[in-house]
């Protein structure tokens, strides 16, 4: 089983019951997340080098993206020039998932940021 397949399997497990359309969306989001996280890894690191954290973080990122994409019914405004997308309500669940994912994967990223103290 590839890392991408493991990410999808974990995301599917965390997501619970999904219909066919949602599963297809989750597949695409997992693929995209694996690609983007792989590109962000420090030089010389592969997803296999940090496999458990990579799979967990990628699955959480995919679920956060899926959560955000299903909230289109709260769309208030779309602007084409310089792209504006405005939704009502809170994305608290998606933000929490993204935050947890970032905490897990940040030690392996080349673009990480951390406060060192004062």
C-alpha positions as CSV (number, residue, x, y, z in Angstrom):
1,X,0.0,0.0,0.0
2,X,1.5,3.4,-1.0
3,X,1.6,6.4,1.3
4,X,-1.1,8.0,-0.7
5,X,-3.4,5.0,-0.3
6,X,-2.7,5.0,3.4
7,X,-3.6,8.7,3.7
8,X,-6.9,8.0,1.9
9,X,-7.6,5.0,4.1
10,X,-7.0,7.0,7.3
11,X,-9.0,10.0,6.1
12,X,-11.9,7.6,5.1
13,X,-11.7,6.0,8.6
14,X,-11.8,9.4,10.3
15,X,-14.5,10.8,8.0
16,X,-17.0,8.0,8.7
17,X,-19.7,7.2,6.3
18,X,-19.5,9.0,3.0
19,X,-21.5,8.7,-0.2
20,X,-19.9,7.9,-3.6
21,X,-19.4,11.6,-4.5
22,X,-17.9,12.5,-1.2
23,X,-15.5,9.5,-1.5
24,X,-14.4,10.7,-4.9
25,X,-13.8,14.2,-3.6
26,X,-11.8,12.8,-0.6
27,X,-9.7,10.8,-3.0
28,X,-8.8,13.9,-5.0
29,X,-8.1,15.9,-1.8
30,X,-5.8,13.2,-0.4
31,X,-3.8,13.1,-3.7
32,X,-3.5,16.9,-3.6
33,X,-2.5,16.9,0.0
34,X,0.1,14.2,-0.4
35,X,1.6,16.2,-3.3
36,X,1.7,19.5,-1.6
37,X,3.0,18.1,1.7
38,X,5.7,16.2,-0.1
39,X,6.9,19.4,-1.8
40,X,7.1,21.1,1.5
41,X,9.3,18.5,3.2
42,X,12.8,19.5,4.0
43,X,15.5,18.6,1.4
44,X,16.4,14.9,1.7
45,X,13.2,13.8,3.5
46,X,10.6,11.7,1.9
47,X,7.1,10.9,3.2
48,X,8.4,7.4,4.2
49,X,11.0,9.1,6.5
50,X,8.2,10.5,8.7
51,X,5.5,8.1,7.6
52,X,3.2,8.1,10.7
53,X,3.2,11.8,11.1
54,X,2.9,12.4,7.3
55,X,-0.1,10.1,7.0
56,X,-1.9,11.6,10.0
57,X,-1.2,15.2,8.9
58,X,-2.1,14.6,5.3
59,X,-5.4,12.9,6.2
60,X,-6.3,15.8,8.5
61,X,-5.5,18.4,5.9
62,X,-7.6,16.5,3.4
63,X,-10.5,16.3,5.8
64,X,-10.2,20.1,6.6
65,X,-10.3,20.8,2.8
66,X,-13.3,18.6,2.5
67,X,-15.1,20.3,5.4
68,X,-14.5,23.6,3.7
69,X,-15.7,22.5,0.4
70,X,-19.0,21.2,1.7
71,X,-19.9,24.6,3.3
72,X,-20.7,26.2,-0.1
73,X,-24.3,26.7,1.0
74,X,-23.1,29.5,3.3
75,X,-21.5,31.4,0.4
76,X,-22.3,35.1,0.6
77,X,-20.1,36.7,-2.1
78,X,-18.0,35.7,-5.1
79,X,-15.8,38.2,-7.0
80,X,-14.0,37.1,-10.1
81,X,-11.4,40.0,-10.5
82,X,-8.7,39.4,-7.8
83,X,-10.8,36.5,-6.5
84,X,-12.9,37.1,-3.4
85,X,-14.8,34.3,-1.8
86,X,-16.8,35.1,1.4
87,X,-18.7,32.7,3.5
88,X,-20.8,33.2,6.6
89,X,-20.4,31.2,9.7
90,X,-17.3,29.7,11.2
91,X,-14.8,27.2,9.8
92,X,-13.8,26.2,13.4
93,X,-13.7,22.4,12.7
94,X,-11.7,22.8,9.5
95,X,-9.3,25.3,11.2
96,X,-8.8,22.9,14.1
97,X,-8.0,20.0,11.8
98,X,-5.5,22.2,9.8
99,X,-3.9,23.3,13.1
100,X,-3.5,19.8,14.4
101,X,-2.0,18.7,11.0
102,X,0.4,21.5,11.0
103,X,1.6,20.7,14.5
104,X,2.3,17.1,13.5
105,X,4.1,17.7,10.3
106,X,5.9,21.0,11.1
107,X,9.2,19.4,12.4
108,X,9.7,17.9,8.9
109,X,8.9,21.0,6.8
110,X,11.4,23.3,5.2
111,X,9.0,26.2,5.6
112,X,8.3,25.7,9.3
113,X,8.0,28.6,11.7
114,X,8.5,28.4,15.5
115,X,8.9,31.0,18.2
116,X,12.2,30.6,20.0
117,X,11.4,32.6,23.1
118,X,12.3,36.1,24.3
